[in-house]
Amino acid sequence: MEGCIFCKIIKGEIPSIKVYEDERVYAFADINPITDGHTLIIPKAHAENLWEISEKNITAIHQASIKIATAMLKVLGPVGIAVMQLNGKEVNQVVMHYHLHLIPKAAGGSKLKMTEWELVPGDVDKIKGIGEQIGAAI
């Protein structure tokens, strides 16, 4: 897509630090890492978000995520890896090209703020109603 920074990275028009590549996906080191090893995995075919990406490409991204996470475990020895994916500007998606973040958590490292939230019991009837509506829409 014209003007998309991630499409330009895929085409080699903008440099990146490649971590992994196959016929469907490209993975590279995030230049604004939350932690050491923070990696982005993107489809080579432009898709803005979860609603646009093909099933084959999202499957390829998650297959690549297993390979990359396994390599992170060998190289970095994290105590965990946050897998994060945002859809839409209102949830802070900055680059409008589908991307999956792999963010390793080092032992003794800073907390990953995006993985912590207060557990507050919800209204079970409301939860049930919304769940049923979503299920029916499938």
C-alpha positions in Angstrom: 0.0 0.0 0.0 1.3 3.4 -0.9 2.9 5.3 2.0 2.7 2.3 4.4 6.0 2.2 6.3 5.8 -1.6 6.9 5.1 -2.1 3.1 8.3 0.0 2.5 10.2 -2.2 4.9 9.1 -5.3 3.1 10.1 -3.8 -0.3 13.5 -2.9 1.2 12.9 0.8 0.7 13.4 1.4 4.4 16.1 -0.6 6.4 15.2 -3.0 9.1 16.9 -5.6 11.3 15.4 -8.8 9.9 14.8 -11.6 12.4 12.8 -14.0 10.2 11.2 -14.2 6.7 9.2 -16.7 4.7 6.9 -16.4 1.7 4.0 -14.8 3.7 5.6 -13.0 6.6 8.5 -10.7 7.6 9.7 -10.2 11.2 12.1 -7.5 12.3 13.4 -5.9 15.5 11.3 -3.1 16.8 13.3 0.2 16.7 11.4 1.4 19.8 11.7 -1.7 21.9 9.8 -2.1 25.1 12.4 -4.8 26.1 15.5 -6.3 24.5 14.4 -8.6 21.7 11.0 -6.9 21.0 10.1 -8.2 17.6 7.3 -7.3 15.1 5.8 -9.9 12.7 3.9 -8.6 9.7 2.2 -10.1 6.7 3.9 -9.3 3.4 0.5 -8.6 1.9 -0.9 -5.4 3.2 -3.8 -5.7 5.6 -4.6 -2.9 8.0 -6.0 -4.9 10.9 -7.6 -8.2 12.2 -10.7 -7.5 10.1 -8.7 -7.4 6.8 -6.0 -10.0 7.2 -6.5 -13.3 5.4 -6.8 -16.6 7.3 -3.7 -17.9 5.6 -1.6 -14.8 6.5 -2.7 -14.8 10.2 -1.9 -18.5 10.4 1.5 -17.8 8.9 2.1 -15.0 11.4 1.3 -17.3 14.4 3.4 -20.1 13.0 6.3 -17.7 12.7 5.6 -16.4 16.2 6.3 -19.9 17.6 9.6 -20.1 15.8 10.7 -16.7 16.9 9.5 -17.2 20.5 11.5 -20.4 20.6 14.6 -18.6 19.4 14.0 -15.9 22.0 13.9 -18.5 24.7 17.3 -20.0 23.5 19.0 -16.6 23.1 17.4 -14.4 25.8 16.1 -16.9 28.3 13.0 -14.8 29.1 10.6 -15.7 32.0 7.7 -15.0 29.7 6.8 -13.4 26.3 3.9 -10.9 25.9 2.1 -11.4 22.5 0.3 -8.2 21.6 -1.7 -7.1 18.6 -3.7 -3.8 18.3 -6.6 -3.0 15.9 -7.5 0.6 15.3 -6.2 4.0 16.3 -8.4 4.2 19.3 -6.4 1.3 20.9 -3.1 2.9 19.9 -2.4 1.0 16.6 0.2 3.5 15.2 1.1 1.8 11.9 -2.0 0.8 10.0 -0.5 -2.5 8.8 -1.4 -5.6 10.8 1.5 -6.5 13.1 2.1 -8.8 16.0 4.4 -7.8 18.8 6.6 -10.4 20.7 7.9 -8.8 23.8 10.2 -10.9 26.0 10.2 -10.4 29.7 13.7 -10.8 31.3 14.0 -12.3 34.8 14.3 -9.4 37.2 13.4 -6.9 34.4 10.8 -4.2 34.6 7.2 -5.2 34.7 5.4 -5.2 31.3 2.7 -2.6 32.0 0.5 -3.8 29.2 0.2 -7.2 30.9 -1.1 -6.0 34.2 -4.6 -4.8 35.0 -6.9 -4.9 38.0 -9.3 -7.8 38.0 -12.8 -6.4 38.7 -15.7 -8.8 38.7 -18.2 -8.1 35.9 -21.9 -8.3 35.7 -22.5 -12.0 34.8 -25.8 -11.4 33.1 -24.3 -8.7 30.9 -21.3 -10.9 30.1 -23.6 -13.7 29.2 -25.8 -11.5 27.0 -22.9 -10.0 25.1 -21.3 -13.5 24.7 -24.5 -14.9 23.3 -24.9 -12.0 20.9 -21.3 -12.4 19.6 -21.7 -16.2 19.3 -25.0 -15.7 17.3 -23.3 -13.3 15.0 -20.7 -15.9 14.0 
